Amino acid sequence: MRSALLRGRTFAVAAPALALLATAAPPAVAAASPAGSAYGASASVSLLAGVLGDTGVLGDKGISVDTGKLAPSSTDGPTSASIVDVPLKGLVTAKAVTSSAKQDSDRTIRSKAAIVDAALPVLAPLAGRTPKASVISSECKSTADGITASSDLANLDLGRIGELPAGTGANRKLGVPGVLQVIVNEQIKHSDGSLTVNALHVKLLGGETLGALGSGDIVLASSTCGKVAPAVVTPPTTPVKPPAPGPGQVTIVPAGAPETGDGTLAAVTEQ
């Protein structure tokens, strides 16, 4: 009954009171980032007409695609994710996409992501054939000693776009100027000390150059590890020694001691 009556009334609040409420409201607090995270793939691109051909998922019309992060995981949960038979809007296809991000009891962070039997139809016009890889994966590990990261691109074939030498280091770049840039084993250090490793980052550079595909980014197999602070070691405490006898303390002199006279009584003396 009380709630019904309250709903039927109108309350007027003075402007100064509203201003006070506005200034007194606590500011929003940003949620802390998870210690580790990973995802299998993401795409945010705008393609030109006909890039995927008349039979492509996108047809012969220019279109914008934003897939978000596929198969995401984090140390805050879920700690693992997977999807199968992935048609990434016709841009990328894969048999399976997986990721995981976990923190051990010793605070070690491990994040990893993988794509199995991947193909990139979106790059076929430049490559001369559809680029493929049997495995595209990344992983990182963070301890108090630092963060390490690596990528694996097994049997990667980019056709005419270029070849990668064995043992490719971090941030290897190749592509077509003004049209496309491919970054392999991309490693990004963030201001908070965390590190992200993207096994493959495809950048469509837009422009009106011959062979242009469009603009935007495709990221495959991304893993992120946060910085682990060194453990705080508490030094052992030193045992406290009892104080030495001093003025004001009571000393009991045993019977028979020379200070007691004939030894018939124990003398108690005040120092």
Buried (B, 14 or more C-beta within 10 A) or exposed (E): EEEEEEEEEEEEEEEEEEEEEEEEEEEEEEEEBBBBBBBBBBBBBBBBEBBBEEEBBBBEEEBEBEBEBBBBBBBBEEBBBBBEEBEBBBBBBBEBBBBBBBBEEEBBBBBBBBBBBBBBBBBBBBBEEBBBBBBBBBBBBBBEEEBEBBBBBEEBBBBEBBEBEEEBEBEBEBBBEBBBBBBBBBBBEEEEBBBBBBBBBBBBBBBEEEEBBBBBBBBBBBBBBBBBEEEEEEEEEEEEEEEEEEEEEEEEBEEEEEEBEEEEEEBEEEE
